[in-house]
Structures are given as structure tokens and as C-alpha cells.
Amino acid sequence: MAVEVVYRSSRDLERLFMDKAEADRHDKMLELAEMLSEVLQKAVPSLNEQQVEEVGIYMAKNRDVFAKAFKSQPDALSELINAPAEVVEKDAAAEPEEAPVKPVKAAKAAK
């Protein structure tokens, strides 16, 4: 019987990762998205909770592009403008390059 080590994000208990670094990146992205959502909700109270969450996740996933834009390179945003629209689903907040991971079966007890 083969043993697989999998990692789970502490902020997204449904997702499993084969690599600890990948799970950490996902966790940090979700943490950033949560903070961005809080700031956006305070700045634009008319946004509903789902809109704020979707925008926060979008910005967190594209943090490198936004960082360039905020560092006096507004043309960096053209990368996002010209990219195909990404639909962010509440349950599928995974980064696009990540492959889906199968759920892990419970280990059998040793005899």
C-alpha cells in the first residue's frame, strides 16, 4: 500500500495540495484576499459581500500585476485588461495553474 502526503490550507479546508509550498502560497493568497475584502468593504459600503470577496480574490491572485501598477507602472494593468475574463466562484477560489487534487481516503489501521 502506498502512502501519500498531502497538505491542506488552514483557510480552505476543502482543498488538498501535494506540495507544502503550494498550500502555503494558497493560504497566503486567501489571507491577502480577506484583508483586501475588508478594506474594499470599508471603502465602498455599497458592494455586497460576494462582490467584495470576488474582487479581493481577484486582486490577491493578480497581486504582482497590481504591485507593478502601484509602483508607477500603470501600463502593467493592460495585462489584466487584455486577458480573458476569469470567473471566480466561491468554492473554486483556486489559482488557475493548480491541478485539482483527489480527496484522500482514510488510512487503514495497522494490524
Secondary structure, 3 states (H helix, E strand, C coil): CCCCCCEECCCCCCCEECCHHHHHHHHHHHHHHHHHHHHHHHHCCCCCHHHHHHHHHHHHHCHHHHHHHHCCCHHHHHHHHHCCCCCCCCCCCCCCCCCCCCCCCCCCCCC
